[in-house]
Amino acid sequence: SQSVEISGVQRGSVLVAQPIDNLFSLRRSILIVLFTVTSIFALTALWFWLAALLTFTRPLSQLTDATTKMSQGDLNQKVKPAYWFFRDEITVLTENFNSMAETLSESYASLEEKVKQRTQELAVARDAAVAANKSKSEFVSVVSHELKLPMTSIKGYSDLMLGGATGKAKEVAGEAV
């Protein structure tokens, strides 16, 4: 209790009392408000975490997996673009990756077809070169034989003429032979 003095004379006392139930109910109310506010903050943080996971982490993880597979030679990769409200940078990146992967796959298929075609053309050219080489060898062999036989005869007759077996050859004819 607290004494009350007026003009220096004690005139009474004041006692402030509050029932204990009111204090506990006030404490309970404060705890409920704190728990509610903390829960709201926790749910908001969880919502932001899920939004970040769905918006950033998962698409980037899918892009990383797809680029890893492409670097290992699997060119048929496609990442599903996922956006809820707007097209963000990750969605644009995903769409550009899919376009690039499709173009790369088509180019690779086209390149394989060109390599097959060029290989066939080279095989035909090689066969033609082998046939031409064989024809050349046969031609040289035939020409060599055909020229060798008459030249041997001409050389033999020339030796006979120079040796005098056919009689005295004139000096001009001897010089010519």
Secondary structure as GFF3:
##gff-version 3
##sequence-region A 1 177
A	DSSP	beta_strand	2	6	.	.	.	ID=ss1
A	DSSP	beta_strand	9	14	.	.	.	ID=ss2
A	DSSP	alpha_helix	20	52	.	.	.	ID=ss3
A	DSSP	pi_helix	53	57	.	.	.	ID=ss4
A	DSSP	alpha_helix	58	71	.	.	.	ID=ss5
A	DSSP	alpha_helix	89	163	.	.	.	ID=ss6
A	DSSP	alpha_helix	171	176	.	.	.	ID=ss7
###
